[in-house]
Amino acid sequence: MNTITQTNRTILFEEINPEKLNLLTLVGDVRGVNSVSDDKIKEINDALLVRSFDEFLEKFEPVVYSYFDANNQKVIYTSKTGNIEDEF
């Protein structure tokens, strides 16, 4: 009897690092296309599929910025560098 070790996958819809490729960039314009080619699926898997947290860190190089709001005595964490108020 064969044992099935994994029966699921999880997909994360979040921008981790804006400098890295994402699903929309990889798929491109699909208007009028009924299916994605096997080559394109392989390219997407190669770029986005990970099998461990270490592979995730290596492939996506997540970036987190922290800012201190002295007025409110709070630390703010974000993955984006834009739209940060000057006082931080």
Beta strands, then each sheet from edge to edge (+ up, - down):
strand 1: 65-69
strand 2: 74-78
sheet 1: 1+ 2-
end
